[in-house]
Amino acid sequence: MLAALILLSACDTSPSFLRLEGQLGTAAWHITITNPPPDKSAEQLQQELDKVLAHTNQILGTWNPNSEISQFNQNTSTDWIPVSKELAEVVTTTLRLSQESQGLYDVTVAPLLKLWGFKHGDPAQGAIPTAAEIEAAKAKMGYQKLQVRLDPPALRKTQADLHVELASIADGYATDQAGEYLESLGIRDYMVEVAGEVRTRGSSPRGDAWRIAIEKPVEIGRVVQQGIGLHNVGLATSGDYRNFFVAEGKRYSHTMNPLLGTPVQHRLASVSVLAETGLLADAYATLLMVLGDEQGRKFAEEHKLAAYFIWRTETGFDSYATPTFQPALIQL
């Protein structure tokens, strides 16, 4: 899911920084490093970061038939299947959020995405499924049917046709992997952005917070809604205004309510979340987008999440920042 972010890279006055960029599947990535290491050339860093990010694609990319998660999905065995430590750890986190949200966040939602036409590589969306089709898709789902163990790392499905979809956290996870690689080189000040999801550590080249702007959720063009300053945190945004279709006068976005089997129908247009890691920020942004502005705000405050909500009104947009998000707000 593409986050709604504009990276504010202007006004970098220090000469001691490096910017790199590349492509991860269909998603672009950008990295800024303050005080880059003298023993690594830009070309070396570029090549190594390309490898790190390609590795995340090889683990989580459901659009890649040869990825680790795709191989698990294609396997119809209900026995334990050995997987990498990385995949087991990711699934552990997503299952915890599934339980925490009582199934409103569910990584087995792929049959619904496919049914509604939002699955990668499927025909263009636009058809509204029947109630029977929705129930048939829901019968193929259920995070309770997915099990994970960490030692030795393995996954198990209790239903042969269960399909795990990790797109909701793949970009956030990729920012974490790139960031951890940079930290292994002794780099402490950087900003990683993958498809709009962000991980920051330390200070920007200006010597202060990394400045990011959250987009106004408009369908045409890119307009700044709110500026924020980040230190040592991951940021992710989920919204309904890029990937949707309109049928019979109603708007249907790619964000699914797994319990109802339908795209969400509420006024929330966008939600941004700050968390310790990009993976957690990405997952919580998806969950809050499913909940909507009222229930999402309640959940975020009960769980002390740093979240920024933008919802539609009759006259435009309104917004709200939870108490833990408010310190990040800045004037542009």
C-alpha positions as CSV (number, residue, x, y, z in Angstrom):
1,M,0.0,0.0,0.0
2,L,1.5,3.4,-1.0
3,A,1.7,5.9,1.8
4,A,0.7,9.5,1.3
5,L,3.9,11.3,1.9
6,I,6.0,14.1,0.4
7,L,9.6,14.1,1.6
8,L,10.7,17.6,2.4
9,S,14.3,17.6,1.2
10,A,14.8,21.3,0.5
11,C,17.0,23.5,2.6
12,D,19.8,20.9,3.1
13,T,22.8,23.3,3.6
14,S,25.4,20.8,4.9
15,P,27.7,19.4,2.3
16,S,28.2,16.2,4.3
17,F,25.3,14.1,3.1
18,L,24.5,11.6,0.4
19,R,21.3,10.8,-1.4
20,L,20.7,7.4,-3.1
21,E,17.6,6.1,-4.9
22,G,16.5,3.0,-6.7
23,Q,13.6,0.7,-7.5
24,L,12.1,-2.2,-5.5
25,G,9.7,-3.9,-7.8
26,T,7.2,-1.2,-8.8
27,A,8.1,0.9,-5.8
28,A,10.7,3.6,-5.7
29,W,13.1,4.1,-2.7
30,H,15.1,7.1,-1.6
31,I,17.7,7.2,1.1
32,T,19.5,10.3,2.6
33,I,22.5,9.7,4.8
34,T,24.0,12.5,7.0
35,N,27.8,12.2,7.3
36,P,28.2,9.1,5.1
37,P,31.1,6.8,5.9
38,P,34.4,7.7,4.2
39,D,35.3,4.0,3.5
40,K,32.2,3.3,1.4
41,S,31.6,4.9,-2.0
42,A,28.2,5.9,-3.2
43,E,28.4,3.2,-5.8
44,Q,29.2,0.5,-3.1
45,L,26.3,1.7,-0.9
46,Q,23.9,1.7,-3.8
47,Q,24.8,-1.8,-4.8
48,E,24.6,-3.2,-1.3
49,L,21.3,-1.4,-0.5
50,D,19.9,-2.8,-3.8
51,K,20.8,-6.3,-2.5
52,V,19.3,-5.7,0.9
53,L,16.0,-4.5,-0.5
54,A,15.9,-7.2,-3.1
55,H,16.2,-9.7,-0.3
56,T,13.1,-8.3,1.4
57,N,11.2,-8.8,-1.9
58,Q,12.4,-12.3,-2.1
59,I,10.9,-13.0,1.4
60,L,7.7,-11.0,1.4
61,G,6.8,-10.3,-2.3
62,T,3.5,-12.1,-3.0
63,W,3.7,-10.6,-6.5
64,N,6.9,-12.7,-7.0
65,P,5.9,-16.4,-7.6
66,N,9.4,-17.4,-6.4
67,S,9.4,-15.5,-3.1
68,E,9.4,-17.3,0.2
69,I,5.9,-16.3,1.1
70,S,4.6,-17.2,-2.4
71,Q,6.2,-20.7,-2.1
72,F,4.4,-21.1,1.3
73,N,1.1,-20.0,-0.2
74,Q,1.4,-22.5,-3.1
75,N,2.2,-25.3,-0.7
76,T,-1.1,-27.1,0.2
77,S,0.5,-29.1,3.1
78,T,-0.9,-28.5,6.6
79,D,2.4,-29.6,8.2
80,W,5.0,-27.3,9.5
81,I,7.0,-25.8,6.7
82,P,10.5,-24.4,7.5
83,V,11.0,-20.7,6.6
84,S,13.6,-18.1,7.2
85,K,13.9,-16.4,10.6
86,E,12.9,-13.1,9.0
87,L,9.6,-14.4,7.7
88,A,8.8,-16.1,11.0
89,E,9.4,-12.9,12.9
90,V,7.2,-10.8,10.5
91,V,4.4,-13.3,10.7
92,T,4.7,-13.3,14.5
93,T,4.2,-9.6,14.6
94,T,1.2,-9.6,12.2
95,L,-0.5,-12.4,14.1
96,R,-0.2,-10.4,17.3
97,L,-1.9,-7.4,15.6
98,S,-4.6,-9.7,14.3
99,Q,-5.3,-10.9,17.8
100,E,-5.1,-7.5,19.2
101,S,-7.7,-6.2,16.7
102,Q,-9.9,-9.3,16.9
103,G,-9.4,-9.9,13.2
104,L,-9.9,-6.4,11.7
105,Y,-6.3,-6.7,10.7
106,D,-5.8,-10.1,9.0
107,V,-3.0,-11.1,6.7
108,T,-5.1,-13.9,5.2
109,V,-7.3,-11.3,3.4
110,A,-6.0,-12.1,-0.1
111,P,-9.2,-13.9,-1.3
112,L,-11.2,-10.7,-0.6
113,L,-8.7,-8.6,-2.4
114,K,-8.8,-10.9,-5.4
115,L,-12.6,-11.1,-5.4
116,W,-13.0,-7.3,-5.4
117,G,-10.3,-6.9,-8.1
118,F,-7.5,-5.3,-5.9
119,K,-5.0,-8.2,-6.1
120,H,-1.8,-7.5,-7.9
121,G,-2.0,-8.7,-11.5
122,D,-5.7,-9.4,-11.5
123,P,-8.2,-7.8,-13.9
124,A,-9.3,-4.2,-13.4
125,Q,-11.7,-3.7,-10.6
126,G,-15.2,-2.4,-10.9
127,A,-17.6,-5.4,-10.3
128,I,-19.4,-5.7,-7.0
129,P,-19.4,-9.4,-5.8
130,T,-22.5,-11.2,-4.7
131,A,-23.1,-12.0,-1.0
132,A,-22.5,-15.7,-1.8
133,E,-19.1,-14.9,-3.5
134,I,-18.1,-12.8,-0.4
135,E,-19.0,-15.6,2.0
136,A,-17.0,-18.1,-0.2
137,A,-14.0,-15.8,-0.1
138,K,-14.3,-15.4,3.7
139,A,-14.3,-19.2,4.1
140,K,-10.8,-19.3,2.7
141,M,-9.6,-16.7,5.3
142,G,-8.8,-16.6,9.0
143,Y,-5.6,-15.6,10.8
144,Q,-6.5,-18.3,13.4
145,K,-5.7,-20.8,10.6
146,L,-2.1,-19.6,10.4
147,Q,0.5,-20.7,13.0
148,V,4.1,-19.7,13.5
149,R,7.1,-20.8,15.5
150,L,10.5,-19.2,15.9
151,D,12.7,-22.0,16.9
152,P,13.2,-23.6,14.5
153,P,11.4,-21.0,12.3
154,A,8.4,-22.5,10.5
155,L,4.9,-21.7,9.4
156,R,1.8,-23.9,9.3
157,K,-1.6,-23.5,7.8
158,T,-4.5,-25.5,9.1
159,Q,-6.4,-25.0,5.9
160,A,-4.7,-26.0,2.6
161,D,-5.8,-23.1,0.5
162,L,-4.9,-20.4,3.1
163,H,-3.1,-17.5,1.4
164,V,-0.9,-15.0,3.4
165,E,-0.8,-11.5,2.0
166,L,2.0,-9.3,3.5
167,A,1.7,-6.2,1.3
168,S,0.3,-4.2,4.2
169,I,3.7,-4.3,5.9
170,A,6.2,-5.1,3.1
171,D,7.3,-1.5,2.4
172,G,7.6,-0.7,6.1
173,Y,9.6,-3.8,6.7
174,A,11.9,-2.9,3.8
175,T,12.7,0.5,5.4
176,D,13.7,-1.4,8.6
177,Q,16.0,-3.8,6.7
178,A,17.7,-0.9,4.9
179,G,18.0,1.0,8.1
180,E,19.5,-1.9,10.0
181,Y,22.0,-2.4,7.2
182,L,23.1,1.2,7.4
183,E,23.4,0.9,11.2
184,S,25.6,-2.1,10.7
185,L,28.0,0.2,9.0
186,G,28.0,2.6,11.9
187,I,25.7,5.1,10.2
188,R,23.5,6.7,12.8
189,D,21.8,9.6,10.9
190,Y,19.7,8.6,8.0
191,M,16.2,8.6,6.4
192,V,14.9,5.7,4.4
193,E,11.8,5.9,2.3
194,V,10.2,3.0,0.4
195,A,7.0,3.7,-1.5
196,G,6.2,6.5,0.9
197,E,6.9,4.5,4.1
198,V,9.7,6.0,6.2
199,R,12.3,5.1,8.8
200,T,14.4,7.8,10.4
201,R,17.3,7.8,12.8
202,G,19.4,10.6,14.2
203,S,19.4,14.0,12.6
204,S,19.0,15.4,9.1
205,P,21.8,17.2,7.2
206,R,20.5,20.4,8.8
207,G,21.3,19.0,12.2
208,D,17.7,18.9,13.2
209,A,14.7,16.6,12.7
210,W,13.9,14.9,9.4
211,R,11.1,17.0,7.9
212,I,8.3,15.1,6.3
213,A,5.0,16.4,4.9
214,I,1.8,14.3,5.0
215,E,-0.3,14.7,1.9
216,K,-3.8,16.0,1.7
217,P,-5.9,13.0,0.5
218,V,-6.9,14.4,-2.9
219,E,-7.1,12.3,-6.0
220,I,-5.4,14.6,-8.4
221,G,-2.0,16.3,-7.7
222,R,0.0,16.4,-4.5
223,V,-0.8,18.9,-1.8
224,V,0.7,19.2,1.7
225,Q,-1.7,18.7,4.6
226,Q,0.7,18.7,7.6
227,G,4.4,18.9,8.3
228,I,6.1,16.7,10.9
229,G,9.6,16.4,12.3
230,L,10.9,12.9,13.0
231,H,13.8,11.5,15.1
232,N,14.3,7.8,15.5
233,V,10.9,6.6,14.4
234,G,9.1,4.8,11.6
235,L,6.2,6.5,9.7
236,A,3.5,4.9,7.5
237,T,0.3,6.2,5.9
238,S,-2.7,4.4,4.6
239,G,-5.4,6.0,2.5
240,D,-8.3,5.3,0.3
241,Y,-7.8,7.9,-2.5
242,R,-5.2,6.2,-4.8
243,N,-6.5,2.7,-5.3
244,F,-10.3,2.6,-5.6
245,F,-13.3,2.4,-8.0
246,V,-16.7,3.9,-8.0
247,A,-19.8,1.7,-8.8
248,E,-23.5,2.6,-8.4
249,G,-22.5,5.9,-6.9
250,K,-20.4,4.4,-4.1
251,R,-16.6,4.5,-3.6
252,Y,-14.9,1.2,-3.0
253,S,-11.2,1.3,-1.9
254,H,-8.6,-1.5,-1.5
255,T,-8.9,-1.3,2.3
256,M,-10.9,-4.4,3.3
257,N,-12.9,-5.1,6.4
258,P,-12.1,-8.8,6.8
259,L,-15.0,-9.4,9.1
260,L,-17.6,-8.0,6.7
261,G,-15.9,-9.1,3.5
262,T,-16.3,-5.6,1.9
263,P,-14.2,-2.5,1.4
264,V,-14.5,-0.1,4.3
265,Q,-17.3,2.4,4.1
266,H,-16.6,5.4,6.3
267,R,-15.3,9.0,6.0
268,L,-11.7,8.4,7.0
269,A,-9.5,9.2,4.0
270,S,-6.0,8.9,5.4
271,V,-4.2,7.9,8.6
272,S,-0.5,8.2,9.4
273,V,1.2,6.3,12.3
274,L,4.5,6.7,14.0
275,A,6.1,3.6,15.6
276,E,9.4,2.3,16.6
277,T,9.7,0.4,13.3
278,G,8.4,0.8,9.8
279,L,6.8,-2.6,10.0
280,L,4.7,-1.7,13.0
281,A,3.8,1.8,11.6
282,D,2.7,0.1,8.4
283,A,0.5,-2.5,10.1
284,Y,-1.1,-0.1,12.5
285,A,-1.9,2.4,9.7
286,T,-3.7,-0.4,7.9
287,L,-5.6,-1.4,11.0
288,L,-6.7,2.2,11.8
289,M,-7.8,2.7,8.2
290,V,-10.1,-0.3,8.6
291,L,-11.5,1.1,11.9
292,G,-12.3,4.5,10.5
293,D,-11.9,7.9,12.2
294,E,-14.1,7.4,15.3
295,Q,-13.2,3.8,16.2
296,G,-9.6,4.3,15.0
297,R,-9.1,7.3,17.2
298,K,-10.5,5.3,20.2
299,F,-8.2,2.3,19.4
300,A,-5.2,4.6,18.9
301,E,-5.7,6.4,22.2
302,E,-6.4,3.2,24.2
303,H,-3.1,1.7,22.8
304,K,-1.2,5.0,23.0
305,L,-0.5,5.0,19.3
306,A,0.9,8.1,17.6
307,A,-1.6,8.6,14.8
308,Y,-2.8,11.5,12.6
309,F,-6.3,11.1,11.0
310,I,-7.7,13.0,8.0
311,W,-11.4,12.5,7.2
312,R,-13.8,14.0,4.7
313,T,-16.4,16.5,5.6
314,E,-19.1,18.3,3.6
315,T,-16.7,21.3,3.3
316,G,-13.4,19.5,2.7
317,F,-11.2,17.7,5.3
318,D,-10.8,17.7,9.0
319,S,-7.9,16.2,11.0
320,Y,-6.9,15.0,14.4
321,A,-3.5,14.1,16.0
322,T,-3.5,11.8,19.0
323,P,-1.5,13.2,22.1
324,T,1.5,11.0,21.3
325,F,1.6,12.3,17.7
326,Q,1.3,16.0,18.5
327,P,4.9,16.6,19.4
328,A,5.9,15.7,15.8
329,L,3.7,18.4,14.3
330,I,5.5,21.4,12.7
331,Q,4.5,24.4,10.7
332,L,5.7,24.4,7.1
